[in-house]
Amino acid sequence: MKKNQIRKSVAALAMAAVVSVSLLGYGCGSKSASSTAGVSGEFTGTAKGMGGDVTVTLTLTDGKITGCTAEGKDETPGIGTMALEQLPGAIAESGSIAVDGVATATITSDAIKEAAAAALVAAGLNADDYKTEVKAEENKAEDSTIDADIAIVGAGGAGMTAAITAAAEGKSVVILESQPMVGGNSVRATGGMNAGKTVYQDENEFGESAGVEKTLKTAAEKYADNATITALAKTVSEQWAAYQADPKGYFDSVELMELDTMIGGKGINDPALVETLCSNSADAIDWLDEHGITLHNVSSFGGASVKRIHRPVDAEGKTLSVGSYMIPLLQENCDKAGVQTLLNTTATELLTDANGAVVGVKATGASGENMRLVQAGDVDFAMVQNDVADSAFNGLAPFRSKLDNVRVIGRLYPEYLHVVASKDSGVKALEDFKGKKVSVGARGSGNEVNCRQIFGFYGLDYKNIEPIFLPYGETADQFKDRQVDGFVFTIGTPNPAIQDITTAQEVVFVPLAGQKVDEIVKKFPYLVKDSIPAGTYLGQKDAVPTLSVQCILVANKNMPDDVAYTLTKTLYDNLPDVAKAHNKGAEISLEHAADGVTIPFHPGAIKYFKEKGLDIK
């Protein structure tokens, strides 16, 4: 790192929340290490995973772990199932239950280790004797070059689809994926795919006349001054009249899907993009079909006039989560096409020629967290969430060792925990969600982790509420359709989905305050008592007390003090200009510079804050 300047390398914002659940101690009444000899056989233990019970069976030979199997039929396909596949082998090979978990399946990983500890107890042994830390081999990797026609960053649904398409055109393709598994956010998708005028729609009887009429009425009454919506409505009206005169098959059209989409977007969508999306939607279903990915179950979904959401079903006719169904099949197609997929490989830089054209991608084989980049000195500073920073600095999962070369420059902005309920649900406090349908975010997401962190303080768990695992957009649709009573989301403000909801119906913003919040913050000090500002959303007259996680700016501890001082001063002395450059800049302030920070500040930053009269250490 240069001593006299800050490199212009800034890592991308790390948004994934990380939570480590400590392994419970099971030493009470068990045998000492000296008495393990002679204990042989198979012993079973159980712990609570993401979806239900996880059962681990250990094979012991003279007190040593020589085999391990794990079962958890309700764990999330493609996420928790990876932990079930990987951890038993690691436990059997190492003879320890303190193995690294799968980063994207923390809860399932912890359940496996907890169940293994219970199995040791069942054998009359002390589980603590089998918690010798297992360090993953960290061989110094050598630089290497992979030649390919196309490099794709990210092995999610879009990335793998692009790879398969490119390979079909005869191109050599490599995918760079920072995580230890493919799928990205796509694997967590629980809904389906919207597509208009497909062959699968014609397998349904048409009974959605009211939906079509309602959409045409809305277009006429609310969007008469919108030329795009008016033109689409005219076309759909003509199509609808023709269908009524000769009702064959299922009524839908590209134009009706466009009209639904434009109205759903309050008429401010880009019409050209909407047309591209809708006109290609049926082809997307056909393309998936050609690759053995069949989404033939068609049903209704929020915002659509007719049945248009396409979902997969199993052999028994049960609807499946589209993500966990689709991702393994896309991966299989990638493998068949000869696509090279590099996991645990993070793209860090686009390589360009003299004319500025991109000619390659620079990547590192390390897991892609910004904390790691700062730790290694590959970047001088980066933005991360404070809970991620806490886990990294203390060496908690998914970090294999302490990243203690990292220091804080200052807190930037919060992401608030929004607790929202429908007006007619009767919910006024978080504990009122008992017996209600509550969206908690996608399974395994940082949002869901936050829900699990706080629910117990209010007497809530997944047994006394009906958890709905949906992302923001789908939650908003179901909320407006009265399919869920409320949701809990950790997001920045103002959130467009919530803004949309509040224009359509009255809601209750449930406050989080009092002794229980104090207890939460004491247990999770990276959570901050905060409030959603008054007037953030329509009808929200007063500030809403709540909790927040923080985006913080961090730097390598070896950054010269004068450089860190200048960086801190430049940021906080120019906050009005920062606010003009980005709307989040308005939420940065000296007053809150240390909020939620649980790892040390850089000495250069401390010097600046002391000059401003702040006691930050």
Protein Blocks (a to p, Z undefined) as FASTA:
>chain_A
ZZkbccfbdcdddfbdcdddddddfkgopacfklmgopacjdddddddfklccdddddde
ehiafbdcdddfkbcehilmmmmmmmmmmmmmnopakbccdfklmmlmmmmmmmmmmmmm
mnopafklmmcccddddddddddddddfbdcehjafklmmmmmmmmmnopacddddfbfb
ehijmlmpmbbcddehifklmmpccfklmmmmmmmmmmmmmmmmpmklmmmmmmmmmmmm
mmmmmcghjdddfklmmmmmmmmnnopacfklmmmmmmmmmmmmmmmmmnopacfbccdd
ehiabdfbdcdddfkopacdfklmmmmmmmmmmmmnopacdehiacfbdcddfkopafbd
cddfbdfbfklmmmnopafbdcddfklmmmmmnopafbfbdcfkbccfbdcbdcdddddd
dfklopabfklmgoiacdebjehiaklmmmmmmmmmnopafklpccddddfklmmmmmmn
opafbdcdddddddfklmmmmmmpccdddddedjklmmmmmmmmmbccddddehkaghia
bccddddddddddddfklcfklmmmmmmmmmmmmmmmmmmpmklmmgcfklmmgoiabdc
dfklmmmmmmnopacZZ
